[in-house]
Amino acid sequence: TIRGKNGTEFIFEGLSRNVDKIKSMEGIDRCWVEEAQTVSEESWKLLIPTIRKPGSEIWVSFNPRLKTDATYQRFVVHPPPDAVVKKVGWQDNPWFPDELMGEMEHLKRIDFDEYEHVWEGQLKEFADGAIYGKELKTARREGRILKIPLERGVPVNTFWDLGRND
């Protein structure tokens, strides 16, 4: 906790281990959830009703990972009606240092997909470590993944061999 001379109080709490501790708080004016890409739907369901003081606000900052993540779904895909959603990146930082520019350019050269995620805020198409993730991304980019119409009454068989620990 940090307490100001004017009575302000800054409280730092986590949302992953003991989210129930937050339910008992009251009188919060502003709540800023940093690195919110890892916040679960259950944590949002407990936190949001806690921030109920008239005029209170919840600020959320995060680097999105997957389209299915709870934070991305709640605040980007289906934002609340009074939400202000803005994509902000390194380009918006007037103090962006040369050291980080060098790191960014290096990652861009060695792993473009990771560069797009880390520095441009692009969603990952597949979770890290996904089996055949890069191959599927290439197949999608080359137009080799498509929808095949289903004929009712005709059986459909699929066969998978991912070759992991079997």
Salt bridges, closest charged atoms under 4 A:
GLU9 OE2 - ARG3 NH2 3.07
GLU13 OE2 - LYS21 NZ 3.39
ASP20 OD1 - LYS23 NZ 3.86
ASP29 OD1 - LYS53 NZ 2.76
GLU41 OE2 - ARG74 NH2 2.46
GLU42 OE2 - LYS45 NZ 3.98
GLU57 OE1 - ARG30 NE 3.58
ASP69 OD2 - ARG65 NE 3.29
ASP113 OD1 - LYS137 NZ 2.93
GLU114 OE1 - LYS124 NZ 2.85
GLU125 OE2 - LYS137 NZ 3.93
GLU125 OE1 - ARG140 NH1 2.40
ASP128 OD1 - LYS124 NZ 2.55
GLU142 OE1 - ARG144 NE 2.81
